[in-house]
Amino acid sequence: MGYNGKVNKITNGGVMSQTWSTNIQGINTLNLNRQIRFTDKTFGQITQAIGIKDGDEILELGCGPGTFTKRLADFYPEANITGLDFDQNFVDYCKEHAEDKKLRYVRGNALETPFENESFNVCTSHTVIEHLPNEVFLKEQFRLLKPGGKTVVMNVRAEKALRSDIALEPSKREDELMDKISQVLQVIQDKNKVAEHAANPQEILRTMEGIGYVDLELNVIPYVVCIDDIRNTMEYKKLVLDSQKLMQIEFIEMALNKKSDVLSKVDLDELYTLIEERFEDRIKMINNGENIWDLSIVPNVMIIGKKPV
């Protein structure tokens, strides 16, 4: 493989020069969120669309906690899989949890990677392109691809999601307290330029075409989460709820790290109690066999381009 062991100067601008895991989304919640989405069925659809083969050299840019790379290793045990992320916390976590699979992780700049030309059959990214200059990001992957190799851009469009009315919605009081948290989080996101380079699929396709990619494809594979679906195990249902609860608590803690007095101790204790009670009620409903059919359907737009042979 073409990795030369040298890491270029890491100077990504904007959000990627910050520590994502402590400012935007933590390791455990991001990992849980992706575990929920990457079911066997959905992940099979993703890999089929890409056309991955055992023995491929695969790179994921912005690998985060490594959820995607580990699922790849489950599906393709003979593939050589590398994850790259700017955040050292993510890289350390990935290495610690790689187990015995053929996985390796590198800290690096997704716009200027430490790999040689034509090192990979497939370059993938999941919810990364919107945070980086699109053309530079895609040109770097074009450089890394072997002739005939593919770049796969996965762009999750949460703003286009179809969501049900949740039966156990937060109380008015919980919403009031969370509004104060949200104001602090918005400042953090603005400072870190989250999604500064978001583009619609048409613009991404045009950019790839201009770089020289051929055989461009556009796919949409939805992430469907419906807790009360009869096919879902109790373990999966609780995993979904744990993810939702931990994400909310994590957002609170990130806001407190930025502005410790955003809530008084009394208000903070009340907020934690309200959250805990709401999720306990939902667990009770599941255990009692009550279905409320809360669901979300989030489109994952997959854009695939090939490097000419």
Secondary structure, DSSP 8 states (H G I E B T S, - for coil): --B-S--------GGGGS-HHHHT--HHHHHHHHHHH--HHHHHHHHHHHT--TT-EEEEES-TTSHHHHHHHHH-TTSEEEEEES-HHHHHHHHHT-TTSSEEEEE-BTTB-SB-TT-EEEEEEES-GGGS-HHHHHHHHHHHEEEEEEEEEEEE-GGG-EE---TT---HHHHHHHHHHHHHHHHHHHHTTTTTT---HHHHHHHHHHHT-EEEEEEEEEEEEETT-TTS-HHHHHHHHHHHHHHHHHHHHHHHHH-TTSS-HHHHHHHHHHHHHHHHHHHHHHHTT-----EEEEEEEEEEEE---
